[in-house]
């Protein structure tokens, strides 16, 4: 009897966990499709791009195939390439490999775990990438090195958006400037009346005090209304227009607002009006059989790493129950609890942990020291 084939599109947190979980079951073959051959520990991205020497690339860029070498060749296949279409009638995924001819991957079950990107990661605003997310190409090492060089050489930096990524990268860059003894002006622009507006006001206040101590200028209740290239070298000279009428000249603009679904290959009927995959409580894609989705790509609005892992575990459980024809099924409820720690440099930070705002030294101990980079290998191996 032929094994059950599960195709998984996306090899980040959700896709990796689901792949390993399924491979622990006999008579299942996993075909994993991902544009990059490496897993990127992007949780540490703010420090990675701001401080080139904080970590070595082999700590945050880990080869994906190595993590699956322990499985029999007939049970696992990794395709470095881009999914381009899903045919639900034929039960197949069209893939353009990074090298070689186009392929069609047949499946019995499909998991969509393609995640999301950002304007900063794909370079859609300035033409250059600051990769807070994977770039959807097999170029992460080069892109990260280029972003590190760009940030270290900038003297006038504007960061649009004061959510967790905006605050973290502002703190990391400002601290790097201070540590190097160089000079740079850093401006953080928040559309809301306080930074980290999704957290308690006391957390916002703490973050803003720490940023100002690092000489970051914070502008609240103001949006970035436009970004235009200026000067002779359009690649590093920008005019950033604000909703209050102010214009700031910058040699680096970093947008950190919003996330965009990686959905170019997904049938339109799977998507909601904003482009996210519609799933039920068991993480099955609505209106189609034998297709699941997990992680950022779903229409569950809390796109946080720990929520992604919750979804991955539930999707894997329900897939195994489907394949076996038995077993207890689980449901996902994202709830409204917020678990977030936001370092503002290496010395401390703020956040919210189920209603409590942690002390700054707690944030340093929990995340600020190394951005959980020691957990990267476990995430790749499916054990984190």
N, C-alpha and C positions, 0 to 999 in steps of 0.2 A: 504494500500500500504506500502511495506517494505521501511525503510529508505535507503538512499544511504550510503554505507559503504566506508569510506576512511581509508586505512591503512597508517600510517606514521611510517617510520623506522628512529629513531633518535629523541631524546628529548633534543636537545640543542637549540640554539638561533632560527634557522630556523624552526625546527619541532614544537617547542612550540608555536611560533607565528601563524603558519599555523593551528595548532590544535584549538587554541582559536578562530581564525577567522572563521573557518568552523563551530564550535559549536554554533556560534551566529545565524546560519541559521537553520530553522526548517527542520526536516526530514533528517538530516545528522547524521550518527553515525561515530565516530572517534575511531579507535583502534591504540593506540600509543605504539610502541615497543622500548624499550631502555635497555641496559645492566645494568645501574645503576638506583637505585630508587631515586637518588638525582641529582639536577641540580647544576653544578659546575660553579661558576663565575670565570672562568679561566683568564679573563682579568687581574685580580689581582694576578695571579699566581706568578710573580716574587717577590712580597712582601710577599705573603703567605708562600712560601717555605723558604725565607731568614729570615723572622722575625715572629717567631711562635706566638708572643704576639700582633702582629699588629691588627689582627682581630680574632674574635672567630669563630669556625667552623660553627656555625649556621648563620653567616653572608654570607658565601660563599658556603655552602652546604645546599641546600634547598630541602625539600621533594617534589618530583614531584606530587604524588597523591593528596596532600593537595590543590594544585592549581586548581584541576579539581573537587573537592568535590561539587562545586556549581551546576554542571550539573547533569541531571537525569541519573540514572544508565544505562538506556537503550540507552543513547546517547554517552556514553564514556566508554572505557575499556583501562586500562593500563596493559601492559604485561612486567614485569621485566624479560628480557631475550635477547637472541642474535638471530638475523635473520641469517639464514643459506642458504637460497635459494629463488629464485623468479621463479614461474612457470607462464609464461605469457599466456599460453593456458588455464590453469585452473583458472587463475586470483587468485593466492594464494601466500602467503609467508610462508615458513617453519620457525618455531621459536623453539629454545631450551630455555625453561624458566630457570631462576635461580633455581627454585624448581619445581619438578613435571615432568610430561611426555612431550615429544615433541608435538608441536601443529602445526596445519595448519590454517592460518588466510586467509579467503576469502575476496576479495575486489572488489568493483566496480571501484574505483580509488586508485592509489598508489602514495605516495610521498616518494622519497628517500632523506633523510636529515641526512645521517649517518656521514657526516663530515670527518675529517682527524685526523691523529695522528702524532707524531714525534718520532724520535729515543730516545729522552730523556724521553718522556712520556711512551713509551712501554718498555724501558729498554733494547733495542735490542743490544746496544753496550757494556754497562757495567754490565748488569744484574740487575740493580736497577733503579727504576723510579724516575725521577724528573718531576712531572706531570704538564707540561704547557698546556696540553690538558687532557680531560677525558681518563681514562685508559682502557675503554671498558670492565670493570668488575665492580662488585658492591663492590669495596674495596677502594674508594677514601679517606675516612677518615683515614684509616690505612696507606695508601701509602703516603699521605701528611704528616702525623706525622713522618713516617720513614724518608722522605726526609728532613724534618726540622731538625731532629736529626743529620742526615748525614752531612748536610751543616754546622750546628753550631759546629760540632766537627772537621771539616776539617781544615788543616793548609796550605796545598798547593793545590790550586784550579786552574784548567785550564778550560776555557770556549771556546768552539769552535763555531765560528760564531759571527759576530758583526752586525746583524740586530737588529730590535727593541727588541726582547726577550733577545738576548745576552747582549745588552747594559743595558737594564733595570735590568736584574738579576745581572750583574756585579756591577752596582751601588748600588742595594739593599744589596747585600752580603757585599760589601766593607763598606757601611754605618753601617750595623749591627756590623761588626767587630770593627769599630771605636767607636760606641756607647757602646759596651760591654767592651772596654779597652783591648780586647784580641789581639792576633797577628795572621795574616794569609797572605799568599802571593796569590794574585789573578792575573791571566794572561788571557787577552782576545785576541784571535787569529782571525784576519780578513783576509779572502782570497782576499778581494779587497784592493785597495790602501788607503781606508779610512773607518771608521766605518759608519754605516747607509748610505751605498752607494746609496740607492734609493732616498735619500733626497738631497737637495741642499748642496753644499760644506760648506757653512757657518754653516749649522746645524750639519754636521759631525765634523767640527772644534770645535764647542761649546761642543758637547758631549765628544769629546776626552779630552778637557781641564778639564771638570768636572770629568771625570773618573780618570785622572792623579792626580787631587787634592785629590781624595779619595784613592790614592796610588795603583790604578789598572795599571798594566803594559799592554800596548797595542802593539801588534805586527801586523803590516799591511802587505799586499801583500804576505801573507804566508798561506798555507793550513795545516790543520791537516791531515797528510798522514797515520797515523796509531795509534792505541791505544792498548796496550798490558798489560795484568796483570803482575805484578812483585812482588817479595818479597814473604814472607810466607803467608800473608793474601791477597789473590787475590781479595777480595771484596773491599779493600780500599787502594790498592797500584797499581799505573799505571805508565807506561812509555808512554808519549805522544810524538810521532814523528812528526816533522814539515817538510814541503817541503823545507825549507832552510837548512836542515841537523841537526838542533838542536833537542835535546831530553830533555823533561822536566819530572821530577819525580813528581807525584801528588798523593794525597790520595783521590781526587775527580775530575772526568772529567765530564763536563756537555756539551753535544752537543746541539746546538740550531739552526742548519741549516736544511732547508728542511722540507717539510710536506709530509705525506704519506696518500693516500686515504684509507678510511675504506670501502673496496670494495669486501671483501671475499665472500659475498653472491650475488653479482650482476653479471648477465650474461655477458659474455665476449663481446657480440655484442653491449652492451650498452656503452662500454668503449673506450676511445682513447688509443693511444700507451703508454701513461704514467699512465693509470689506472683511469682516471677521467671520470665521466659520461658525455656523449655528449648530450647537450641540444640545443634547438633552442632559438630564442629571447623571446619566451613566456614561456621558462623554461620547455617545454615538452621534454621528453626523445626522441631522434631521433629514427625513424623506429619502434615505438611501440605506441599503442594507450592507452590513459587513465593513463599514468604514467608521473609524474612530478619529477623534482629534484631541490633542492635549497641548497645554502650554499657552504661550502668548497668542497663538493663532486663533484660539477659540474666542467666542463672544463673552466669555467671563471677564469682567472688566478689571479685576485686580491682577495686574500683570507683574507679579513679584516672584522672585525665585522660589520661595518656600511654597507658594501657591502652585507653581508649575510642578514641583515635586509631588505635591498632594494629588494633582491631576494625573501625573504619570503613574503613580501607584494604583490609582483606581482604574484607569484605562487598561493597565496591564492585567489586573485582576479580572476585569470583565471580559477582556479578550480571551484569557485562558478558560474562563467559564464557558464562553461561546464555543471555543474549539473543542473542549472536552464534553460539551453538552450537559454539564452539571456544575454545581458549585454556587456558593453564595455570591450574589451580585452586590456591588457597592454603589453609592450615590455621592456625587460631589456637591457640596454647598460652600461657596466661597466665604459666606458669612460677612461680618463687618469688622472683625478684629484686625488691628494693624500691628504688625511686628516689623519694625524698621529701626535700624541703627545707622546713623549718618555721621561718619568721621568728618571732622573739619581739620584736616592735617593729622599728623601722627600723635599729637599729644592729647587728643580728646575728641568730643563731639556730642551729639544729642540723639534724639529719636523718640520712639514710643513702643513700649512692650506691653500689649494688652492693657492699655489704660494708664500705664506708669511711664513717666519721662525719666530715663536712666540718668544717673550722674555721669559727668564727662569722663571720669576715670574708668567707668564701667564700659563705655563705648570704646575707649582705647584698648581695654583688655579683650573685649569681645571681637571687635572688627578692626579697630584703628591700627593695630600693630602690623597686620599682614593681609587685610582684606580676605581672610579665610583661604589664602592661597594654598595652604597645606591640605585643603579639602579637594583640590582640583583633581588629583589622581583618583580619589574615591568616586567623584562624580563621573569621570570617564569610565571607571570600572563598574559603575552601577551600584556601588555600595554606599554612597553618601546619602 
